[in-house]
């Protein structure tokens, strides 16, 4: 009798285990299909990068998928002493990878407005009027403003879970204008994917 009970219990246990595994696999496949047809969207804070000093950004894919072609737009305001910088980075990017782990490449433009009482200029834009005039030490400069744009590229890693939650980005974002080029401008981002 005991010889029959043991094999029967083993068969029942194995059948129950397989049934549970099949249900878990089925649930996982269903969730993967749902998330694969969902447009990935993120909000994040980025240090350095295309926004200059820092920026707050919204990023989305253009199709209902987790990878592929997408874009981002951000905003930043930075003030130090008498210098003020306002930027709006706009970047088209492409994600290569799967399961929330992606290589990100992108290109875009950052529009800026910079103002200062000093003779400083922003990002290599020459201001020859201030460069060649010798002013007395007690001279008070008038506030001058610059409006323009500079280009940026993105090369980095992005962790963006398919089911949403904490996201992370890091890499290099070379920035350039007609006057200057900074090839190793890093970026680091933390945010939330939904």
Backbone as a printed PyTorch tensor [residue, N CA C, xyz], in Angstrom:
tensor([[[  0.8120,  -1.1900,   0.0000],
         [  0.0000,   0.0000,   0.0000],
         [  0.8650,   1.2680,   0.0000]],

        [[  1.8970,   1.2990,   0.8630],
         [  2.7950,   2.4420,   0.9300],
         [  3.5460,   2.5850,  -0.3850]],

        [[  3.8280,   1.4590,  -1.0440],
         [  4.5220,   1.5220,  -2.3260],
         [  3.6770,   2.2360,  -3.3760]],

        [[  2.3740,   2.2020,  -3.2910],
         [  1.4840,   2.8840,  -4.2290],
         [  1.2930,   4.3570,  -3.8620]],

        [[  1.2910,   4.6700,  -2.5870],
         [  1.0450,   6.0420,  -2.1440],
         [  2.1950,   6.9700,  -2.5470]],

        [[  3.4310,   6.5140,  -2.3530],
         [  4.5910,   7.3560,  -2.6810],
         [  4.6070,   7.7770,  -4.1590]],

        [[  4.5340,   6.8510,  -5.1100],
         [  4.5430,   7.2710,  -6.5160],
         [  3.3530,   8.1580,  -6.8700]],

        [[  2.1990,   7.8700,  -6.2850],
         [  1.0110,   8.6780,  -6.5570],
         [  1.2190,  10.1090,  -6.0680]],

        [[  1.7530,  10.2690,  -4.8700],
         [  2.0330,  11.6040,  -4.3320],
         [  3.0670,  12.3420,  -5.1820]],

        [[  4.0950,  11.6430,  -5.6190],
         [  5.1130,  12.2640,  -6.4630],
         [  4.5230,  12.7410,  -7.7910]],

        [[  3.6570,  11.9260,  -8.3980],
         [  3.0190,  12.2960,  -9.6590],
         [  2.1100,  13.5070,  -9.4510]],

        [[  1.3190,  13.5130,  -8.3760],
         [  0.4360,  14.6480,  -8.0890],
         [  1.2340,  15.9290,  -7.8180]],

        [[  2.3020,  15.7980,  -7.0510],
         [  3.1600,  16.9410,  -6.7460],
         [  3.7950,  17.4990,  -8.0280]],

        [[  4.2780,  16.6230,  -8.8920],
         [  4.8840,  17.0520, -10.1510],
         [  3.8440,  17.7340, -11.0440]],

        [[  2.6450,  17.1750, -11.1190],
         [  1.5860,  17.7570, -11.9430],
         [  1.1930,  19.1400, -11.4160]],

        [[  1.0700,  19.2750, -10.1080],
         [  0.7340,  20.5590,  -9.4980],
         [  1.8270,  21.5930,  -9.7670]],

        [[  3.0670,  21.1650,  -9.6530],
         [  4.2080,  22.0490,  -9.8860],
         [  4.2360,  22.5300, -11.3400]],

        [[  4.0260,  21.6370, -12.2940],
         [  4.0050,  22.0090, -13.7100],
         [  2.8640,  22.9690, -14.0150]],

        [[  1.6990,  22.7240, -13.4160],
         [  0.5430,  23.5840, -13.6240],
         [  0.8320,  24.9960, -13.1110]],

        [[  1.4410,  25.0960, -11.9310],
         [  1.7900,  26.3960, -11.3650],
         [  2.8110,  27.1110, -12.2380]],

        [[  3.8190,  26.3820, -12.7250],
         [  4.8340,  26.9820, -13.6000],
         [  4.2090,  27.4740, -14.8960]],

        [[  3.3170,  26.7040, -15.4630],
         [  2.6590,  27.0910, -16.7100],
         [  1.8420,  28.3620, -16.5110]],

        [[  1.1630,  28.4710, -15.3540],
         [  0.3830,  29.6760, -15.0830],
         [  1.2940,  30.8960, -14.9560]],

        [[  2.4410,  30.7290, -14.2780],
         [  3.3710,  31.8470, -14.1230],
         [  3.9360,  32.2710, -15.4760]],

        [[  4.3110,  31.3100, -16.3110],
         [  4.8300,  31.6170, -17.6420],
         [  3.7590,  32.3140, -18.4680]],

        [[  2.5200,  31.8320, -18.3800],
         [  1.4190,  32.4330, -19.1100],
         [  1.1970,  33.8760, -18.6600]],

        [[  1.2390,  34.1160, -17.3330],
         [  1.0840,  35.4740, -16.8210],
         [  2.2160,  36.3750, -17.3040]],

        [[  3.4430,  35.8810, -17.2490],
         [  4.6010,  36.6610, -17.6820],
         [  4.4930,  36.9980, -19.1620]],

        [[  4.1120,  36.0190, -19.9910],
         [  3.9420,  36.2730, -21.4210],
         [  2.8640,  37.3200, -21.6680]],

        [[  1.7560,  37.2260, -20.9330],
         [  0.6730,  38.1950, -21.0930],
         [  1.1360,  39.5990, -20.7320]],

        [[  1.8650,  39.7350, -19.6130],
         [  2.3660,  41.0460, -19.2060],
         [  3.3620,  41.5940, -20.2180]],

        [[  4.2440,  40.7270, -20.7280],
         [  5.2100,  41.1780, -21.7370],
         [  4.5070,  41.6890, -22.9850]],

        [[  3.4250,  41.0200, -23.4050],
         [  2.6750,  41.4670, -24.5780],
         [  2.0130,  42.8160, -24.3140]],

        [[  1.4770,  42.9880, -23.0980],
         [  0.8360,  44.2600, -22.7480],
         [  1.8560,  45.3860, -22.7760]],

        [[  3.0010,  45.1770, -22.1240],
         [  4.0180,  46.2270, -22.0510],
         [  4.6840,  46.4680, -23.3990]],

        [[  4.7890,  45.4370, -24.2300],
         [  5.4080,  45.6020, -25.5500],
         [  4.5650,  46.5190, -26.4300]],

        [[  3.2530,  46.5680, -26.1950],
         [  2.3570,  47.4080, -26.9850],
         [  2.0350,  48.7240, -26.2840]],

        [[  2.8240,  49.0860, -25.2840],
         [  2.6060,  50.3080, -24.5210],
         [  3.7150,  51.3070, -24.8400]],

        [[  3.3640,  52.5360, -25.0500],
         [  4.3390,  53.5910, -25.3290],
         [  5.0780,  53.9460, -24.0390]],

        [[  6.3920,  53.8400, -24.0600],
         [  7.1990,  54.1940, -22.8880],
         [  7.2680,  55.7140, -22.7610]],

        [[  7.0030,  56.2150, -21.5630],
         [  7.0920,  57.6380, -21.2690],
         [  7.8430,  57.8070, -19.9580]],

        [[  8.6800,  58.8260, -19.8710],
         [  9.4770,  59.0520, -18.6660],
         [  9.5570,  60.5340, -18.3480]],

        [[  9.6950,  60.8200, -17.0710],
         [ 10.0670,  62.1480, -16.6080],
         [ 11.3210,  61.9660, -15.7740]],

        [[ 12.2790,  62.8730, -15.9230],
         [ 13.5150,  62.7010, -15.1700],
         [ 14.2760,  64.0080, -14.9970]],

        [[ 15.1350,  64.0010, -13.9870],
         [ 16.0770,  65.0810, -13.7190],
         [ 17.4080,  64.6660, -14.3150]],

        [[ 18.0290,  65.5640, -15.0740],
         [ 19.3210,  65.2630, -15.6890],
         [ 20.3650,  66.2700, -15.2270]],

        [[ 21.4720,  65.7650, -14.7180],
         [ 22.6070,  66.6100, -14.3750],
         [ 23.5360,  66.7060, -15.5680]],

        [[ 23.9780,  67.9340, -15.8730],
         [ 24.7920,  68.2350, -17.0540],
         [ 24.0060,  67.8450, -18.3060]],

        [[ 24.6150,  67.2520, -19.3140],
         [ 23.9030,  66.8290, -20.5150],
         [ 23.4640,  67.9780, -21.4010]],

        [[ 22.4570,  67.7080, -22.2210],
         [ 22.0070,  68.6570, -23.2400],
         [ 21.4420,  69.9490, -22.6610]],

        [[ 20.9730,  69.9140, -21.4190],
         [ 20.4070,  71.1130, -20.8000],
         [ 21.4350,  72.0920, -20.2690]],

        [[ 22.6970,  71.7290, -20.3190],
         [ 23.7490,  72.6050, -19.7970],
         [ 24.1640,  72.1780, -18.4060]],

        [[ 23.6360,  72.8350, -17.3830],
         [ 23.9880,  72.5340, -15.9960],
         [ 23.1110,  71.4090, -15.4560]],

        [[ 21.8150,  71.5330, -15.6400],
         [ 20.8390,  70.5060, -15.2630],
         [ 19.5610,  70.7900, -16.0430]],

        [[ 18.6390,  69.8230, -16.0480],
         [ 17.3470,  70.0510, -16.6900],
         [ 16.3230,  69.0450, -16.1890]],

        [[ 15.0560,  69.4230, -16.3040],
         [ 13.9300,  68.5360, -16.0340],
         [ 13.3410,  68.1860, -17.3960]],

        [[ 13.1030,  66.8740, -17.6470],
         [ 12.7680,  66.4180, -18.9960],
         [ 11.5670,  65.4870, -19.0340]],

        [[ 10.8990,  65.4960, -20.1800],
         [  9.8550,  64.5230, -20.5090],
         [ 10.3300,  63.7950, -21.7610]],

        [[ 10.2660,  62.4530, -21.7440],
         [ 10.7440,  61.6200, -22.8480],
         [  9.6470,  60.6310, -23.2230]],

        [[  9.4530,  60.3920, -24.5140],
         [  8.4540,  59.4270, -24.9690],
         [  8.9320,  58.7310, -26.2400]],

        [[  8.3950,  57.5590, -26.5090],
         [  8.6030,  56.8660, -27.7830],
         [  7.5200,  57.3590, -28.7340]],

        [[  7.8100,  57.3860, -30.0250],
         [  6.8470,  57.8590, -31.0080],
         [  5.8220,  56.7910, -31.3950]],

        [[  6.1530,  55.5150, -31.1620],
         [  5.2100,  54.4280, -31.4300],
         [  4.9160,  53.6950, -30.1320]],

        [[  3.9040,  52.8490, -30.1510],
         [  3.5410,  52.0820, -28.9560],
         [  4.5040,  50.9240, -28.7730]],

        [[  5.6690,  51.2450, -28.2120],
         [  6.6870,  50.2430, -27.9320],
         [  7.6560,  50.8050, -26.8990]],

        [[  8.5080,  49.9560, -26.3810],
         [  9.4520,  50.3470, -25.3360],
         [ 10.7690,  50.8740, -25.8960]],

        [[ 11.1240,  50.4460, -27.1060],
         [ 12.3920,  50.8640, -27.7120],
         [ 12.0970,  51.6240, -28.9970]],

        [[ 13.1180,  51.9030, -29.7660],
         [ 12.9170,  52.5670, -31.0460],
         [ 13.0240,  54.0760, -30.9470]],

        [[ 12.4460,  54.7370, -31.9440],
         [ 12.5610,  56.1820, -32.0970],
         [ 11.6800,  56.9270, -31.1010]],

        [[ 12.2510,  57.9670, -30.5210],
         [ 11.5130,  58.7890, -29.5680],
         [ 12.1250,  60.1690, -29.4750]],

        [[ 11.6550,  60.9190, -28.5120],
         [ 12.1800,  62.2600, -28.3330],
         [ 11.9790,  62.7510, -26.9220]],

        [[ 12.6350,  63.8680, -26.6430],
         [ 12.5040,  64.4590, -25.3210],
         [ 12.5400,  65.9670, -25.4350]],

        [[ 11.9580,  66.6150, -24.4670],
         [ 12.0290,  68.0570, -24.3390],
         [ 12.2230,  68.3630, -22.8590]],

        [[ 13.0120,  69.3880, -22.5830],
         [ 13.2980,  69.7190, -21.1920],
         [ 13.3120,  71.2180, -20.9640]],

        [[ 13.5720,  71.5790, -19.7070],
         [ 13.6500,  72.9840, -19.3400],
         [ 14.6390,  73.1370, -18.1890]],

        [[ 15.3480,  74.2660, -18.1880],
         [ 16.3280,  74.5140, -17.1360],
         [ 16.5070,  76.0090, -16.9320]],

        [[ 16.7320,  76.3880, -15.6860],
         [ 17.0810,  77.7680, -15.3490],
         [ 18.1910,  77.7130, -14.3180]],

        [[ 19.2680,  78.4340, -14.5730],
         [ 20.4100,  78.4430, -13.6570],
         [ 20.8760,  79.8760, -13.4760]],

        [[ 21.1170,  80.2650, -12.2220],
         [ 21.5860,  81.6070, -11.9240],
         [ 22.7410,  81.5300, -10.9390]],

        [[ 23.8200,  82.2400, -11.2650],
         [ 24.9660,  82.3080, -10.3650],
         [ 25.5440,  83.7140, -10.4600]],

        [[ 25.6600,  84.3770,  -9.3030],
         [ 26.0960,  85.7700,  -9.2620],
         [ 25.1980,  86.5930, -10.1790]],

        [[ 25.7400,  87.2340, -11.1790],
         [ 24.9220,  88.0330, -12.1000],
         [ 24.6400,  87.3210, -13.4150]],

        [[ 25.0740,  86.0890, -13.5470],
         [ 24.8590,  85.3300, -14.7780],
         [ 23.5720,  84.5180, -14.6600]],

        [[ 22.7600,  84.5530, -15.7080],
         [ 21.5090,  83.7840, -15.7400],
         [ 21.4380,  83.0120, -17.0550]],

        [[ 21.0430,  81.7470, -16.9230],
         [ 20.9650,  80.8820, -18.1010],
         [ 19.6360,  80.1370, -18.0990]],

        [[ 18.8960,  80.2430, -19.1890],
         [ 17.6390,  79.5270, -19.3890],
         [ 17.8120,  78.6650, -20.6320]],

        [[ 17.5440,  77.3480, -20.5270],
         [ 17.7120,  76.4570, -21.6850],
         [ 16.4800,  75.5900, -21.9010]],

        [[ 16.2860,  75.2030, -23.1490],
         [ 15.2490,  74.2400, -23.5420],
         [ 15.9050,  73.2260, -24.4750]],

        [[ 16.2840,  72.0400, -23.9500],
         [ 16.8510,  71.0060, -24.8230],
         [ 15.7430,  70.2280, -25.5460]],

        [[ 15.9300,  70.0050, -26.8310],
         [ 15.0180,  69.2030, -27.6530],
         [ 15.8810,  68.1680, -28.3660]],

        [[ 15.6150,  66.8780, -28.1100],
         [ 16.4830,  65.8120, -28.6190],
         [ 15.6380,  64.6890, -29.2110]],

        [[ 16.0310,  64.2000, -30.3800],
         [ 15.4690,  62.9820, -30.9710],
         [ 16.4270,  61.8550, -30.5960]],

        [[ 15.8830,  60.7410, -30.0740],
         [ 16.7620,  59.6410, -29.6640],
         [ 16.2310,  58.2930, -30.1380]],

        [[ 17.0950,  57.3080, -30.0870],
         [ 16.7530,  55.9520, -30.5020],
         [ 17.2890,  54.9870, -29.4530]],

        [[ 16.4310,  54.0620, -29.0000],
         [ 16.8220,  53.0720, -28.0000],
         [ 17.0060,  51.7120, -28.6600]],

        [[ 18.1690,  51.0990, -28.4290],
         [ 18.4860,  49.7600, -28.9320],
         [ 18.6430,  48.8360, -27.7370]],

        [[ 17.8700,  47.7590, -27.6880],
         [ 17.9880,  46.8070, -26.5870],
         [ 16.6490,  46.1700, -26.2780]],

        [[ 16.5750,  45.5190, -25.1140],
         [ 15.3340,  44.8760, -24.6990],
         [ 15.3370,  44.6970, -23.1870]],

        [[ 14.1860,  44.3290, -22.6720],
         [ 13.9980,  44.0490, -21.2470],
         [ 14.4200,  45.2060, -20.3520]],

        [[ 14.1700,  46.4200, -20.7760],
         [ 14.4480,  47.5850, -19.9500],
         [ 15.8730,  48.0830, -19.9660]],

        [[ 16.7620,  47.4150, -20.7010],
         [ 18.1770,  47.8160, -20.7490],
         [ 18.5110,  48.2230, -22.1850]],

        [[ 18.8550,  49.5030, -22.3640],
         [ 18.9960,  50.0340, -23.7100],
         [ 20.2850,  50.8230, -23.8930]],

        [[ 20.7830,  50.8100, -25.1240],
         [ 21.8200,  51.7430, -25.5530],
         [ 21.0770,  52.8900, -26.2090]],

        [[ 21.3690,  54.0980, -25.8120],
         [ 20.6700,  55.2730, -26.3210],
         [ 21.6060,  56.1160, -27.1820]],

        [[ 21.1250,  56.4710, -28.3720],
         [ 21.8340,  57.4200, -29.2220],
         [ 20.8470,  58.5290, -29.5810]],

        [[ 21.3500,  59.7280, -29.7470],
         [ 20.4430,  60.8210, -30.0580],
         [ 21.1720,  62.0540, -30.5450]],

        [[ 20.3960,  62.9850, -31.0720],
         [ 20.9260,  64.2620, -31.5370],
         [ 19.8440,  65.3140, -31.3700]],

        [[ 20.2750,  66.5290, -31.0700],
         [ 19.2890,  67.5770, -30.8940],
         [ 19.9000,  68.9490, -30.7840]],

        [[ 19.0690,  69.8840, -30.3730],
         [ 19.4880,  71.2730, -30.2020],
         [ 19.0010,  71.7720, -28.8490]],

        [[ 19.7870,  72.6270, -28.2490],
         [ 19.3970,  73.2730, -27.0030],
         [ 19.3190,  74.7730, -27.2640]],

        [[ 18.1320,  75.3080, -27.0600],
         [ 17.9120,  76.7360, -27.2450],
         [ 18.1900,  77.4250, -25.9140]],

        [[ 18.9080,  78.5530, -25.9530],
         [ 19.2690,  79.1920, -24.6960],
         [ 19.0940,  80.7030, -24.7490]],

        [[ 18.9470,  81.2650, -23.5650],
         [ 18.9700,  82.7040, -23.3650],
         [ 19.8920,  82.9350, -22.1800]],

        [[ 20.9510,  83.6990, -22.3910],
         [ 21.9590,  83.9570, -21.3620],
         [ 22.0630,  85.4570, -21.1500]],

        [[ 22.1040,  85.8860, -19.8950],
         [ 22.2920,  87.3100, -19.6230],
         [ 23.2640,  87.4960, -18.4710]],

        [[ 24.0000,  88.6230, -18.5230],
         [ 25.0240,  88.8770, -17.5200],
         [ 25.3820,  90.3570, -17.4980]],

        [[ 25.8220,  90.8300, -16.3490],
         [ 26.3730,  92.1840, -16.2360],
         [ 27.8650,  92.1910, -16.5300]],

        [[ 28.4760,  91.0260, -16.5190],
         [ 29.9170,  90.9450, -16.7630],
         [ 30.1880,  90.8390, -18.2620]],

        [[ 31.4520,  90.7210, -18.6090],
         [ 31.8000,  90.5690, -20.0250],
         [ 31.7490,  89.1030, -20.4510]],

        [[ 31.2510,  88.2220, -19.5730],
         [ 31.1700,  86.7940, -19.8910],
         [ 30.2460,  86.5430, -21.0730]],

        [[ 30.5690,  85.5190, -21.8140],
         [ 29.6940,  85.0420, -22.8790],
         [ 29.3790,  83.5850, -22.5920]],

        [[ 28.3760,  83.0700, -23.2530],
         [ 27.9780,  81.6880, -23.0130],
         [ 28.4800,  80.7840, -24.1220]],

        [[ 29.1120,  79.7040, -23.7360],
         [ 29.5080,  78.6140, -24.6150],
         [ 30.2550,  79.0710, -25.8620]],

        [[ 31.3030,  79.8380, -25.6460],
         [ 32.2130,  80.1540, -26.7390],
         [ 31.7120,  81.1410, -27.7630]],

        [[ 30.5270,  81.7020, -27.5500],
         [ 30.0490,  82.6940, -28.5080],
         [ 30.8310,  83.9760, -28.2880]],

        [[ 31.5510,  84.3950, -29.2740],
         [ 32.4360,  85.5490, -29.1560],
         [ 31.6400,  86.8280, -28.9650]],

        [[ 32.1200,  87.6420, -28.0620],
         [ 31.5130,  88.9410, -27.8420],
         [ 32.6340,  89.9680, -27.9490]],

        [[ 33.0930,  90.2330, -29.1540],
         [ 34.3020,  91.0170, -29.3810],
         [ 34.2010,  92.4380, -28.8500]],

        [[ 33.0250,  92.9860, -28.7270],
         [ 32.8620,  94.3350, -28.2080],
         [ 33.4700,  94.4460, -26.8140]],

        [[ 33.2050,  93.4500, -25.9540],
         [ 33.7440,  93.4650, -24.6010],
         [ 35.1850,  92.9620, -24.5440]],

        [[ 35.6030,  92.1970, -25.5070],
         [ 36.9340,  91.5870, -25.4640],
         [ 38.0600,  92.6010, -25.6410]],

        [[ 37.8430,  93.6620, -26.4010],
         [ 38.9460,  94.5380, -26.7810],
         [ 38.8880,  95.9360, -26.1590]],

        [[ 37.9360,  96.1770, -25.2850],
         [ 37.8420,  97.4920, -24.6600],
         [ 38.3500,  97.3880, -23.2260]],

        [[ 39.2450,  98.2820, -22.8430],
         [ 39.7430,  98.3190, -21.4670],
         [ 38.8890,  99.2960, -20.6640]],

        [[ 38.1720,  98.7480, -19.6970],
         [ 37.3150,  99.5680, -18.8570],
         [ 37.9980,  99.8340, -17.5210]],

        [[ 37.7190, 100.9790, -16.8910],
         [ 38.2390, 101.2060, -15.5370],
         [ 37.6820, 100.1550, -14.5750]],

        [[ 38.3870,  99.9290, -13.4780],
         [ 37.9620,  98.8910, -12.5280],
         [ 36.5960,  99.1680, -11.9330]],

        [[ 36.2320, 100.4160, -11.7590],
         [ 34.9410, 100.7340, -11.1400],
         [ 33.8150, 100.8670, -12.1770]],

        [[ 34.0950, 100.4950, -13.4270],
         [ 33.0940, 100.5900, -14.4840],
         [ 31.9770,  99.5850, -14.2320]],

        [[ 30.7480, 100.0250, -14.4290],
         [ 29.5920,  99.1450, -14.2570],
         [ 29.0990,  98.7210, -15.6440]],

        [[ 29.1790,  97.4450, -15.9060],
         [ 28.7040,  96.9190, -17.1890],
         [ 27.1870,  96.9800, -17.2510]],

        [[ 26.6820,  97.1520, -18.4240],
         [ 25.2450,  97.0180, -18.6270],
         [ 24.9460,  95.5450, -18.8440]],

        [[ 23.7420,  95.1330, -18.4510],
         [ 23.3580,  93.7430, -18.6820],
         [ 23.2820,  93.5030, -20.1810]],

        [[ 23.9400,  92.4620, -20.6200],
         [ 23.8410,  92.0740, -22.0260],
         [ 23.2390,  90.6720, -22.0880]],

        [[ 22.6080,  90.3900, -23.1940],
         [ 21.9120,  89.1130, -23.3690],
         [ 22.3540,  88.4440, -24.6510]],

        [[ 22.3330,  87.1330, -24.6200],
         [ 22.5710,  86.3280, -25.8240],
         [ 21.4180,  85.3470, -25.9610]],

        [[ 20.9720,  85.1620, -27.1620],
         [ 19.9690,  84.1540, -27.4700],
         [ 20.5490,  83.3110, -28.5930]],

        [[ 20.4430,  81.9970, -28.4710],
         [ 21.0060,  81.1430, -29.5070],
         [ 20.6860,  79.6880, -29.2840]],

        [[ 21.4540,  78.8500, -29.9290],
         [ 21.2690,  77.4020, -29.8200],
         [ 22.6210,  76.7270, -29.9680]],

        [[ 22.7360,  75.5650, -29.3630],
         [ 23.9080,  74.7240, -29.5810],
         [ 23.4380,  73.3000, -29.7970]],

        [[ 24.2250,  72.5280, -30.5080],
         [ 23.8710,  71.1500, -30.8190],
         [ 24.3500,  70.1930, -29.7450]],

        [[ 23.7260,  69.0230, -29.7040],
         [ 24.1500,  67.9870, -28.7580],
         [ 23.9420,  66.6070, -29.3710]],

        [[ 24.7540,  65.6750, -28.9320],
         [ 24.6270,  64.2660, -29.2990],
         [ 24.4880,  63.4750, -28.0040]],

        [[ 23.9070,  62.2850, -28.0540],
         [ 23.7840,  61.4220, -26.8710],
         [ 24.3360,  60.0460, -27.1850]],

        [[ 25.1450,  59.5110, -26.2750],
         [ 25.6340,  58.1390, -26.3510],
         [ 25.6480,  57.6170, -24.9230]],

        [[ 24.7780,  56.6560, -24.6220],
         [ 24.7610,  56.1950, -23.2380],
         [ 23.8960,  54.9850, -22.9970]],

        [[ 23.7880,  54.6580, -21.7220],
         [ 23.0040,  53.5270, -21.2410],
         [ 21.7260,  54.0590, -20.6060]],

        [[ 20.6200,  53.3420, -20.8450],
         [ 19.3490,  53.6980, -20.2120],
         [ 18.7260,  52.4520, -19.6050]],

        [[ 18.3720,  52.5440, -18.3330],
         [ 17.5760,  51.5050, -17.6720],
         [ 16.1690,  52.0650, -17.5420]],

        [[ 15.2130,  51.4010, -18.2180],
         [ 13.8320,  51.8680, -18.2610],
         [ 12.9190,  50.6490, -18.2190]],

        [[ 12.4560,  50.2350, -17.0290],
         [ 11.6690,  49.0050, -16.9270],
         [ 10.3650,  49.0740, -17.7190]],

        [[ 10.0160,  47.9710, -18.3530],
         [  8.8240,  47.9130, -19.2000],
         [  7.5460,  48.1400, -18.4080]],

        [[  7.5250,  47.7190, -17.1470],
         [  6.3190,  47.8720, -16.3380],
         [  6.3050,  49.1790, -15.5480]],

        [[  7.2190,  50.0880, -15.8460],
         [  7.2590,  51.3880, -15.1840],
         [  8.0810,  51.3610, -13.9110]],

        [[  8.2890,  52.5180, -13.3430],
         [  9.0540,  52.6460, -12.1150],
         [ 10.3180,  53.4610, -12.3120]],

        [[ 11.2710,  53.2620, -11.4090],
         [ 12.5260,  54.0130, -11.4060],
         [ 13.2850,  53.8200, -12.7150]],

        [[ 13.7650,  54.9100, -13.2930],
         [ 14.5850,  54.8320, -14.5060],
         [ 15.8950,  55.5820, -14.2730]],

        [[ 16.8880,  55.2180, -15.0640],
         [ 18.2370,  55.7480, -14.9050],
         [ 18.8780,  55.8930, -16.2750]],

        [[ 19.6440,  56.9570, -16.4800],
         [ 20.3860,  57.1770, -17.7220],
         [ 21.7710,  57.6970, -17.3760]],

        [[ 22.7460,  57.3210, -18.1740],
         [ 24.0930,  57.8460, -17.9840],
         [ 24.8960,  57.6970, -19.2610]],

        [[ 25.7610,  58.6550, -19.5250],
         [ 26.5860,  58.5750, -20.7230],
         [ 27.2570,  59.8930, -21.0320]],

        [[ 27.5510,  60.0870, -22.3140],
         [ 28.1950,  61.3090, -22.7730],
         [ 27.3000,  62.0250, -23.7680]],

        [[ 27.3090,  63.3370, -23.6940],
         [ 26.5160,  64.1700, -24.5830],
         [ 27.3940,  65.2940, -25.1250]],

        [[ 28.2050,  65.0040, -26.1560],
         [ 29.0360,  66.0650, -26.7320],
         [ 28.1690,  67.2500, -27.1600]],

        [[ 28.6250,  68.4530, -26.8340],
         [ 27.8880,  69.6530, -27.2280],
         [ 28.7860,  70.5170, -28.1140]],

        [[ 28.1530,  71.2380, -29.0400],
         [ 28.9340,  71.9950, -30.0140],
         [ 28.1490,  73.1990, -30.5220]],

        [[ 28.8900,  74.1940, -30.9500],
         [ 28.3230,  75.3550, -31.6340],
         [ 29.2830,  75.7170, -32.7560]],

        [[ 29.0230,  76.8090, -33.4300],
         [ 29.9380,  77.2240, -34.4960],
         [ 31.2520,  77.7460, -33.9210]],

        [[ 31.2980,  78.0080, -32.6010],
         [ 32.4950,  78.5580, -31.9640],
         [ 33.2320,  77.5820, -31.0610]],

        [[ 32.5930,  76.4990, -30.6460],
         [ 33.2040,  75.6450, -29.6280],
         [ 32.7050,  74.2070, -29.7520]],

        [[ 33.4590,  73.2840, -29.1590],
         [ 33.1090,  71.8660, -29.1420],
         [ 33.5910,  71.2620, -27.8260]],

        [[ 32.6840,  70.5990, -27.1030],
         [ 33.0250,  69.9180, -25.8490],
         [ 32.6960,  68.4350, -26.0520]],

        [[ 33.6920,  67.5910, -26.3640],
         [ 33.4200,  66.1980, -26.7320],
         [ 33.0390,  65.2860, -25.5670]],

        [[ 33.4760,  65.6000, -24.3510],
         [ 33.2470,  64.6840, -23.2280],
         [ 32.3350,  65.2920, -22.1790]],

        [[ 31.1930,  65.7970, -22.5750],
         [ 30.2300,  66.3760, -21.6510],
         [ 29.3330,  65.2430, -21.1460]],

        [[ 29.4550,  64.8570, -19.8700],
         [ 28.6920,  63.7150, -19.3640],
         [ 27.2590,  64.0990, -19.0020]],

        [[ 26.4480,  63.0900, -18.7710],
         [ 25.1110,  63.3080, -18.2160],
         [ 24.7450,  62.1380, -17.3170]],

        [[ 23.9010,  62.4280, -16.3400],
         [ 23.4000,  61.4270, -15.4040],
         [ 21.9710,  61.8090, -15.0740]],

        [[ 21.0390,  60.8650, -15.2610],
         [ 19.6210,  61.1520, -15.0670],
         [ 18.9710,  60.1280, -14.1510]],

        [[ 18.0250,  60.6110, -13.3530],
         [ 17.2030,  59.7540, -12.5070],
         [ 15.7600,  60.1900, -12.6870]],

        [[ 14.8590,  59.2190, -12.8210],
         [ 13.4730,  59.6020, -13.0200],
         [ 12.5100,  58.4590, -12.8400]],

        [[ 11.3390,  58.6130, -13.4680],
         [ 10.2550,  57.6500, -13.3330],
         [  9.6690,  57.3720, -14.7120]],

        [[  9.5010,  56.0900, -15.0180],
         [  8.8970,  55.6560, -16.2790],
         [  7.4670,  55.2140, -16.0140]],

        [[  6.5410,  55.5970, -16.8910],
         [  5.1350,  55.1800, -16.7410],
         [  4.5600,  54.7580, -18.0720]]])
